[in-house]
Amino acid sequence: MYANPRKTTSTRQLGQVDIDGLLEAVLKIPKEIWEEENASKPNRFDALDKTEHIVFRFVNRLNDWRESHDRPQWAEWRERLEPVLAAATRPYGYARGQFPRIMLAKMAPGGVIHPHKDASPSATWPHKIHLPLQTNPRVGFYIEPRTYHFPVGGAVEVNNLGVHAVKNEGDSDRIHLIFEFFDPDQPSWLDGA
């Protein structure tokens, strides 16, 4: 199993993205929807602690990123999300880029994501991208060996294969759009490359 050589080993700034319409819609999501979607999420990992998720797309199997499926909320959110996803990933220049995982993640004040590495084989190849929709100055995203603060609207690829963690020591929620992106035309270790 090999990591994609195109992935960042720290962070890669992808540029500012217009999130105004998306943010307005996200802030209107009722608490009940967050709770309902979080209760049925497929990404149940201890490191995520109490971070809530609304998962739009997810891989079919944790050992392969090439096949994924839409989850119930995707149909409602697709029109809002696709232009944002396209703008954030434009710097890669992939002709047929695909998004195996797409989700919103909400971390309440005092929340943590414990230090971990994304260990499943399906995490080794796609670029892992965060797009902060709401944050505060006391949110720190640790990517070994340093801590970053990502500003609202700035898409950034993060090294998910190294040790990473998040703390929200502020007094407001931190909400990120998190997604994975890969080039299906790039041969991978699953293809024998």
Backbone torsions as a table, in degrees:
resi	resn	phi	psi	omega
1	MET	NA	128.7	-176.3
2	TYR	-126.2	148.3	174.7
3	ALA	-79.5	150.0	176.4
4	ASN	-64.8	122.9	-179.5
5	PRO	-66.9	-12.5	177.6
6	ARG	-84.5	-10.9	-179.1
7	LYS	-72.1	151.1	176.1
8	THR	-73.6	153.1	174.6
9	THR	-102.9	3.9	174.6
10	SER	-146.3	-94.6	173.9
11	THR	-137.8	155.6	174.6
12	ARG	-135.8	115.6	178.5
13	GLN	-75.2	127.4	-177.7
14	LEU	-105.1	-9.3	176.8
15	GLY	110.1	170.0	-179.8
16	GLN	-77.5	143.4	-179.5
17	VAL	-128.0	139.4	176.9
18	ASP	-73.3	111.6	-176.8
19	ILE	-114.6	4.0	-171.8
20	ASP	-52.6	-53.3	-178.5
21	GLY	-64.1	-40.2	179.3
22	LEU	-65.2	-46.7	-179.1
23	LEU	-59.6	-43.7	179.5
24	GLU	-57.5	-43.3	179.9
25	ALA	-68.8	-40.9	-179.0
26	VAL	-63.8	-40.8	-178.9
27	LEU	-68.1	-15.0	177.9
28	LYS	-92.1	-2.4	-179.6
29	ILE	-66.3	123.5	179.9
30	PRO	-66.4	151.6	178.8
31	LYS	-54.5	-37.4	-178.0
32	GLU	-62.9	-36.8	178.8
33	ILE	-68.1	-44.8	176.3
34	TRP	-55.2	-48.2	-177.0
35	GLU	-64.5	-44.2	-179.2
36	GLU	-63.8	-47.8	-179.5
37	GLU	-66.8	-39.5	179.4
38	ASN	-63.9	-37.3	-179.2
39	ALA	-65.3	-27.3	-177.7
40	SER	-106.3	10.7	-175.2
41	LYS	-66.7	144.4	179.2
42	PRO	-83.6	-12.6	-177.2
43	ASN	-97.5	70.8	179.3
44	ARG	-97.1	97.4	179.8
45	PHE	-127.0	136.4	-176.8
46	ASP	-55.0	-37.0	-176.6
47	ALA	-60.6	-25.5	-175.7
48	LEU	-75.4	-12.4	176.5
49	ASP	51.9	-124.0	-175.1
50	LYS	-99.3	11.7	177.9
51	THR	-61.2	130.2	-179.8
52	GLU	-92.7	145.8	-178.9
53	HIS	-132.0	145.9	163.5
54	ILE	-117.9	112.2	-174.2
55	VAL	-99.1	121.2	-178.9
56	PHE	-92.4	-39.1	178.2
57	ARG	-139.3	148.3	179.4
58	PHE	-151.8	153.3	179.7
59	VAL	-66.0	148.7	177.8
60	ASN	-70.4	-37.6	-179.6
61	ARG	-137.6	143.1	-177.8
62	LEU	-72.6	-3.3	178.0
63	ASN	-104.8	8.0	-177.9
64	ASP	-154.1	120.3	-179.3
65	TRP	-85.0	-9.8	-171.2
66	ARG	-77.4	-17.6	179.2
67	GLU	-123.1	126.7	-179.4
68	SER	-143.6	173.6	-176.3
69	HIS	-140.0	156.7	175.6
70	ASP	-80.5	142.0	174.3
71	ARG	-102.8	169.6	-170.8
72	PRO	-52.4	-38.4	-176.1
73	GLN	-76.5	-13.2	-176.0
74	TRP	-58.9	-44.0	-177.4
75	ALA	-57.7	-40.5	-179.2
76	GLU	-72.9	-32.2	-172.5
77	TRP	-101.6	-11.1	-172.8
78	ARG	-53.7	-48.8	-177.9
79	GLU	-61.1	-35.0	178.8
80	ARG	-75.3	-37.0	-172.6
81	LEU	-82.2	-37.7	-173.4
82	GLU	-57.3	-43.7	178.0
83	PRO	-64.8	-34.4	178.9
84	VAL	-68.5	-44.4	178.0
85	LEU	-61.6	-42.8	-179.9
86	ALA	-63.8	-43.3	-179.8
87	ALA	-65.1	-42.2	-177.8
88	ALA	-66.8	-32.5	-174.8
89	THR	-99.6	-0.6	180.0
90	ARG	-51.6	-39.4	-178.7
91	PRO	-59.2	-21.8	179.8
92	TYR	-73.1	-31.8	178.4
93	GLY	72.5	20.9	-180.0
94	TYR	-75.2	131.6	-177.3
95	ALA	-67.7	-34.8	-175.6
96	ARG	-132.9	39.8	-176.5
97	GLY	-52.2	144.1	-178.4
98	GLN	-125.4	154.2	-176.3
99	PHE	-119.0	92.8	-178.1
100	PRO	-72.2	-29.8	179.0
101	ARG	-133.4	133.6	176.2
102	ILE	-141.9	131.6	-178.8
103	MET	-159.0	158.5	167.2
104	LEU	-99.0	141.2	177.3
105	ALA	-129.3	125.1	-179.6
106	LYS	-117.3	122.5	178.7
107	MET	-115.0	119.3	-179.7
108	ALA	-72.8	163.1	174.0
109	PRO	-53.3	137.3	-177.3
110	GLY	84.8	-3.1	-177.9
111	GLY	-73.9	156.3	177.7
112	VAL	-139.8	151.5	162.0
113	ILE	-118.5	117.6	-172.4
114	HIS	-68.7	153.3	178.8
115	PRO	-55.2	130.4	-178.7
116	HIS	-163.4	170.5	169.3
117	LYS	-119.7	143.8	175.3
118	ASP	-73.3	106.7	-167.3
119	ALA	-92.8	-16.5	-175.4
120	SER	-73.1	146.6	178.8
121	PRO	-55.6	-29.7	-179.3
122	SER	-69.7	-11.8	179.1
123	ALA	-92.9	-5.9	-174.0
124	THR	-78.1	-25.2	-171.3
125	TRP	-102.7	-50.9	-176.6
126	PRO	-66.7	150.9	170.8
127	HIS	-69.9	135.9	177.9
128	LYS	-101.7	118.4	-171.7
129	ILE	-121.4	135.5	175.7
130	HIS	-114.4	137.4	174.4
131	LEU	-128.2	100.5	-179.9
132	PRO	-65.3	126.4	176.8
133	LEU	-100.3	-33.6	177.3
134	GLN	-148.5	136.3	179.8
135	THR	-155.0	-175.8	173.4
136	ASN	-147.5	163.6	-174.1
137	PRO	-63.2	-12.1	-176.8
138	ARG	-103.8	19.8	172.4
139	VAL	-95.4	123.8	178.2
140	GLY	-118.1	131.2	178.1
141	PHE	-111.0	107.2	-178.3
142	TYR	-86.5	124.6	171.6
143	ILE	-129.9	111.1	-172.1
144	GLU	-43.1	123.6	14.4
145	PRO	-108.6	17.6	-175.7
146	ARG	-137.8	168.6	179.8
147	THR	-108.5	136.7	-178.1
148	TYR	-118.1	157.1	166.9
149	HIS	-122.1	118.6	-177.8
150	PHE	-95.9	125.6	-177.9
151	PRO	-77.0	156.7	178.1
152	VAL	-56.7	132.9	176.1
153	GLY	82.9	-3.0	-179.6
154	GLY	-96.4	107.0	179.0
155	ALA	-72.0	136.3	-178.7
156	VAL	-144.7	132.1	171.5
157	GLU	-83.9	137.5	179.5
158	VAL	-118.9	154.0	176.5
159	ASN	-80.2	100.2	-179.8
160	ASN	-85.0	-7.1	-178.8
161	LEU	-93.5	-13.7	172.5
162	GLY	-94.9	172.4	178.8
163	VAL	-65.6	128.4	177.4
164	HIS	-143.8	157.0	-176.3
165	ALA	-161.3	163.5	179.6
166	VAL	-139.5	143.3	172.0
167	LYS	-133.1	136.4	173.2
168	ASN	-111.1	96.2	-179.6
169	GLU	-96.2	9.4	179.8
170	GLY	-89.5	-167.3	-177.3
171	ASP	-116.3	20.2	175.7
172	SER	-139.2	160.1	179.3
173	ASP	-63.3	150.7	169.9
174	ARG	-110.7	121.0	-179.7
175	ILE	-122.8	123.5	177.3
176	HIS	-120.6	145.0	162.7
177	LEU	-89.4	122.2	-177.7
178	ILE	-120.1	132.8	-179.9
179	PHE	-152.4	161.5	175.6
180	GLU	-113.2	151.6	-173.7
181	PHE	-146.0	133.5	177.1
182	PHE	-144.5	164.1	-179.9
183	ASP	-100.0	107.7	-178.3
184	PRO	-67.5	-12.9	178.5
185	ASP	-87.7	-5.0	178.2
186	GLN	-89.4	120.0	178.0
187	PRO	-61.0	141.3	-179.6
188	SER	-124.0	176.6	177.8
189	TRP	-63.2	-24.5	175.9
190	LEU	-69.6	-24.3	179.4
191	ASP	-90.1	-0.5	-178.4
192	GLY	88.3	9.0	-179.2
193	ALA	-79.8	NA	NA
